[in-house]
Amino acid sequence: MAGKALVWDQTGERFYTTGIDHVALYVQAGGIYPKGVAWNGVTAITDSPSGAEANDIYADNIKYLSLRSAEDFGLTLECYDTPEEFDECDGCVLPSNTKGLRVTQQARKNFGLAYRTRIGNDTDGDAHGYELHLVYGCTASPSEVAHNTVNESPEPGTLSYEITTIPVNVTGLRPTAHLVIDSTKATADKLTALEKILFGSEEEMGSDPRLPLPDEIIGTILKEDGE
């Protein structure tokens, strides 16, 4: 029986990722993530996993085994502005009976995120598909903000947040803070159903946007029939 040789760079198989869009914020409340809101003006999200470092164990004068430390997921979010709902995640409180006043350096609330990155290839460009990212258990560190004078080349101020995460439980798997759904591989109608939950729907039986937990996504929303 003849074998099969590897072939590189075939037409339609030169893939890449680019872009960031459809960013949504979900402030955590009692272990769930209700009432998502659109986050406009996001310019970049950089995934920053850490940990999973090797701890080599030696015996009988040889490397006996290698243990890996726990892995953490973090990210850096850069933007021009934040939604009002993010204020409480950024340590700001709006005192009652006031308008336009924010008190900073307060307790920071946890939140979740959803965002998309595009998948491109050599035939479809960046319209080939997208990856949908869901992030849980987020907390944001304070952002450095520069206030510069207006000059002949004005630029808008930018914000940058370092975000750490706390993993959530996933039945049958290790806890995780990050799910990724590939639109080119997911079943179309199930992905549409998930996005209606994430981003809301104005249909007659539609609902407000929310971020479902991994067990609901894996066990119900994206579960293939008969499995």
Buried (B, 14 or more C-beta within 10 A) or exposed (E): EEEEEEEEEEEEEEEEEEEBEBBBBBBBEEEEBEBBBBBEBBEEBEEEEEEEEEEEEEEEEEEEEEEEEEBBBBBBBBBEBBBEBBBBBBBBBEEEEEEEEBEEEEEBBBBBBBBBBBBBBBEEEBEBBBBBBBBBBBBBBEBEEEEEEEEEEEEEEBBBBBBBBEBBEBEEEEEBBBBEBEBEEBEEEBBEBBBBBBBBBEEEEEEEBBBBBBBBBBBEBBEEEEE
